[in-house]
Amino acid sequence: MKEIKVGIIGFGTVGAGVAENLLNNGDVIAARAGVKPVLTRIADLDIVTDRGIKVPDGVLTTDAAVAIRECDIVVELVGGTTIAKKFILDALKAGKSVVTANKALLALHGEELFAAAEAAGADLFYEASVAGGIPIIKALREGLVSNRIERICGIMNGTCNYILTRMEREGADFQAVLADAQKLGYAEANPSLDIDGFDTAHKTAILAALAYGKWFGLDAVHVEGIRDLDLIDLRCADEIGYRIKLLASIKQKDGAVQMSVAPTLVPKDALLANISDVFNGVLVDGDTVGQTLFYGRGAGRRATASAVVADITDAAINLDRGCVRRIPAFRSAPLYDRVLSIGEISSRYYLRFEVMDQPGVVASIARVLADRGISLSSVVQREVKNGVNTTLILLTHEASEKAMRLALDEIATLSINRSPVKLMRIEDL
């Protein structure tokens, strides 16, 4: 049985998990794949700290160039978008297959990296860059290859999902739950990447490229986070049969693509609405297969390592059979070239108003919406506060974002509002 040499660059949490998986389950991989990936080198600046696993003598090195030179497959697990990019490009130029979990690097420089892989005739695998241990990349690239992808909706950030789950279940304040998430290691000391939606946006850009055959880039994704989400909105959503999730949405419409990340109302009876805590879920709607849902752990040492080692195995099989780049990263002719701006999309909407409790308020708001072609599907008025203000919840039928924004600008000029209007989109799954 042929042995394929594997070098890992970056011996942090995930790197240690990958090494452990290769060492413990190498025989399982060999039996299933007919080829054996062998851990040959681990490169890291710190090769002294105990990672909780014992690696063979001579495997550790502080020189990444050694791992690139001596191995057939190079696994980049350094993270970031600077030195990690150099390592990947160096490996590809040397004709080595590369595996990475680096979503930020791919989102920002994916087009350049895939072009380098094509020029070198080498593989670049990236399963672990999206949704941790969930094999969503392979599903889109291979399992659903015969489908035109109508849409992808995903909960792809465990930190945000944990926070929203706790807020809904316990009626807890956002800041308090965030502090707990940081203590538990689910959120970083600076949580902006997660709670402001950018981590999910990186993954959205990657999935959109797979679905539609073109690298649209990170700037094409409209991004909103959960930092300003009020507990009252989770309560109101619950009362009217919805849950709020930080949802990635990728769709094609009228020959164009729309991509967004935002707090979104999802019906309680939808499968995605019932994915809780740190778990991830990705729904893919194909024209042939219909809806499929992929669920599992979206992060963590073992889940991410599972995805990385799956990529290592794919790369090893390709090298053994002499058939690298079996499936191109993108189509030679993309399905869609144009990206819709947020103002061009259409959606159903949730609107929360804090207004004066007086006759004619609902009629005034409904009239402005109607003038913009926006019709209401539901009106809910909560109890009066102190006999002065009331909370008004409006759900709309599908309307254009541009018309909605113009209507809200006009409503803001009326002398009935006690606070800014809260707007969220509704995704009927």
Long-range contacts (C-beta under 8 A, 24 or more apart in sequence): 1-30, 1-34, 1-35, 1-36, 2-35, 2-36, 2-320, 3-35, 3-36, 3-37, 3-38, 4-35, 4-36, 4-37, 4-38, 4-72, 4-73, 4-315, 4-316, 4-319, 4-320, 5-38, 5-40, 5-41, 5-70, 5-71, 5-72, 5-73, 6-37, 6-38, 6-39, 6-40, 6-41, 6-71, 6-72, 6-73, 6-75, 6-312, 6-316, 7-40, 7-41, 7-42, 7-43, 7-66, 7-67, 7-68, 7-70, 7-71, 7-73, 7-74, 7-75, 8-39, 8-41, 8-42, 8-43, 8-67, 8-75, 8-77, 9-43, 9-44, 9-64, 9-67, 9-68, 9-74, 9-75, 9-76, 9-77, 9-78, 9-87, 10-43, 10-44, 10-75, 10-76, 10-77, 10-78, 10-79, 10-84, 11-42, 11-43, 11-44, 11-46, 11-47, 11-51, 11-60, 11-77, 12-44, 12-77, 12-79, 13-301, 14-77, 14-101, 14-128, 14-301, 14-304, 14-305, 14-308, 15-42, 15-44, 15-51, 15-75, 15-77, 16-51, 16-52, 16-53, 16-301, 17-301, 17-302, 17-304, 17-305, 17-308, 18-75, 18-77, 18-305, 18-308, 18-309, 18-312, 19-51, 19-53, 19-55, 20-53, 20-305, 21-302, 21-305, 21-306, 21-308, 21-309, 22-309, 22-312, 23-53, 23-55, 25-309, 29-309, 29-313, 33-313, 33-316, 33-317, 34-317, 34-320, 35-313, 35-316, 35-317, 35-319, 35-320, 36-316, 37-73, 37-309, 37-312, 37-313, 37-316, 40-67, 40-70, 40-71, 41-66, 41-67, 41-70, 41-71, 42-67, 43-67, 65-90, 68-94, 68-96, 69-94, 71-96, 72-96, 72-97, 72-316, 72-319, 73-97, 73-98, 73-99, 73-312, 73-315, 73-316, 73-319, 74-98, 74-99, 75-99, 75-100, 75-308, 75-312, 76-100, 76-101, 76-102, 77-101, 77-102, 77-308, 78-102, 79-104, 80-104, 80-105, 81-105, 81-108, 81-109, 85-109, 85-113, 88-113, 88-116, 88-124, 89-113, 89-116, 91-122, 92-116, 92-117, 92-119, 92-120, 92-122, 92-124, 93-120, 94-120, 95-120, 95-121, 95-122, 96-122, 97-122, 97-123, 97-124, 97-125, 97-315, 97-318, 97-319, 97-324, 98-122, 98-123, 98-124, 98-125, 99-124, 99-125, 99-126, 99-308, 99-311, 99-312, 99-315, 100-124, 100-125, 100-126, 100-128, 100-129, 101-126, 101-128, 101-129, 101-304, 101-307, 101-308, 102-126, 102-129, 103-129, 103-130, 103-199, 103-202, 103-203, 103-206, 104-202, 106-202, 106-205, 106-206, 107-201, 107-202, 107-203, 107-205, 107-206, 107-217, 107-218, 108-218, 110-205, 110-206, 110-209, 110-215, 110-217, 111-215, 111-217, 114-215, 114-329, 114-330, 117-325, 117-329, 118-325, 118-328, 118-329, 121-324, 121-325, 122-324, 122-325, 123-314, 123-315, 123-318, 123-324, 123-325, 124-329, 125-311, 125-312, 125-314, 125-315, 126-206, 126-311, 127-307, 127-308, 127-310, 127-311, 128-304, 128-307, 128-308, 128-311, 129-202, 129-203, 129-206, 130-156, 130-203, 130-206, 130-207, 130-282, 131-156, 131-203, 131-280, 131-282, 131-294, 131-296, 131-298, 132-158, 132-280, 132-296, 132-297, 132-298, 132-299, 132-300, 132-303, 132-304, 132-307, 133-296, 133-297, 133-298, 133-300, 133-302, 133-303, 133-304, 133-306, 133-307, 134-280, 134-282, 134-294, 134-295, 134-296, 134-297, 134-298, 134-307, 135-294, 135-307, 135-310, 136-207, 136-282, 136-284, 136-294, 137-206, 137-210, 138-310, 138-314, 139-284, 139-292, 139-294, 140-207, 140-210, 140-211, 140-284, 141-210, 141-327, 142-327, 144-284, 144-286, 144-289, 144-292, 145-327, 146-288, 147-286, 147-287, 147-288, 147-289, 148-286, 148-287, 148-288, 148-335, 149-211, 149-212, 149-252, 149-284, 149-285, 149-286, 149-287, 150-251, 150-252, 150-285, 150-286, 150-287, 151-249, 151-250, 151-251, 151-252, 151-284, 151-285, 152-207, 152-208, 152-211, 152-248, 152-249, 152-250, 152-251, 152-282, 152-283, 152-284, 152-285, 153-247, 153-248, 153-249, 153-250, 153-272, 153-282, 153-283, 153-427, 153-429, 154-200, 154-203, 154-204, 154-207, 154-247, 154-248, 154-272, 154-280, 154-281, 154-282, 154-283, 155-245, 155-246, 155-247, 155-248, 155-272, 155-275, 155-279, 155-280, 155-281, 155-282, 156-199, 156-200, 156-203, 156-204, 156-248, 156-280, 156-282, 156-298, 157-194, 157-197, 157-199, 157-200, 157-246, 157-280, 157-298, 158-186, 158-277, 158-278, 158-279, 158-280, 158-297, 158-298, 158-299, 159-186, 159-187, 159-191, 159-194, 159-195, 159-199, 159-278, 160-194, 160-195, 160-197, 160-200, 160-225, 160-226, 160-246, 161-245, 161-246, 161-275, 161-276, 161-277, 161-278, 161-279, 161-280, 162-186, 162-277, 162-278, 163-187, 163-195, 163-226, 164-226, 164-229, 164-234, 164-243, 164-244, 164-245, 164-246, 165-276, 165-277, 167-229, 167-231, 167-234, 168-234, 168-238, 168-243, 168-244, 171-231, 171-235, 172-231, 173-231, 174-226, 174-227, 174-229, 174-231, 186-278, 195-225, 195-226, 195-227, 196-223, 196-225, 196-227, 197-223, 197-224, 197-225, 197-226, 197-246, 197-261, 197-262, 198-223, 198-225, 200-246, 200-248, 200-261, 201-248, 201-261, 203-248, 204-248, 204-250, 204-259, 204-260, 204-261, 205-259, 207-248, 207-250, 207-282, 208-250, 208-257, 208-259, 209-329, 209-330, 211-250, 212-252, 212-257, 212-334, 212-335, 212-336, 213-330, 213-331, 213-333, 213-334, 213-335, 213-336, 214-330, 214-331, 214-334, 214-335, 214-336, 214-337, 215-330, 216-257, 216-259, 216-339, 220-257, 220-259, 220-339, 221-259, 221-260, 221-261, 222-259, 222-260, 222-261, 222-262, 222-341, 222-342, 223-260, 223-261, 223-262, 224-260, 224-261, 224-262, 224-263, 225-261, 225-263, 226-263, 229-263, 230-422, 232-352, 232-391, 233-263, 233-350, 233-352, 233-422, 233-424, 236-352, 236-380, 236-382, 236-391, 236-393, 237-265, 237-350, 239-380, 240-378, 240-380, 240-393, 240-395, 241-267, 241-268, 242-266, 242-267, 242-268, 242-273, 242-350, 242-426, 243-268, 243-273, 244-424, 245-272, 245-273, 245-275, 247-272, 247-427, 249-425, 249-427, 252-335, 252-336, 253-340, 253-345, 253-346, 255-336, 255-338, 256-336, 256-338, 256-339, 256-340, 256-344, 257-336, 257-338, 257-339, 257-340, 258-339, 258-340, 258-344, 258-345, 259-339, 260-342, 260-345, 260-425, 262-424, 262-425, 263-424, 264-424, 264-425, 264-426, 264-427, 265-350, 265-424, 265-425, 265-426, 265-427, 266-426, 266-427, 266-429, 267-428, 267-429, 270-429, 271-429, 272-429, 273-429, 283-429, 342-401, 343-400, 343-401, 343-402, 343-405, 344-400, 344-401, 344-402, 345-400, 345-401, 346-398, 346-399, 346-400, 346-401, 347-398, 347-399, 347-401, 347-425, 347-426, 347-427, 348-377, 348-395, 348-396, 348-397, 348-398, 348-399, 348-425, 348-426, 348-428, 349-394, 349-395, 349-396, 349-399, 349-404, 349-423, 349-424, 349-425, 349-426, 350-393, 350-394, 350-395, 350-422, 350-423, 350-424, 350-425, 350-426, 351-393, 351-394, 351-395, 351-396, 351-408, 351-421, 351-422, 351-423, 352-391, 352-392, 352-393, 352-394, 352-421, 352-422, 353-391, 353-392, 353-393, 353-394, 353-411, 353-417, 353-421, 354-389, 354-390, 354-391, 354-392, 354-417, 354-418, 354-419, 355-389, 355-390, 355-392, 355-416, 355-417, 355-418, 356-388, 356-389, 356-390, 356-416, 356-418, 357-384, 357-387, 357-388, 357-389, 357-390, 358-416, 361-392, 361-416, 362-392, 364-411, 364-414, 364-416, 365-392, 365-394, 365-411, 365-414, 365-416, 368-407, 368-410, 368-411, 368-414, 369-394, 369-396, 369-407, 369-411, 371-407, 372-399, 372-403, 372-404, 372-406, 372-407, 373-399, 373-400, 373-403, 374-399, 374-403, 374-404, 374-407, 375-399, 389-418, 395-426
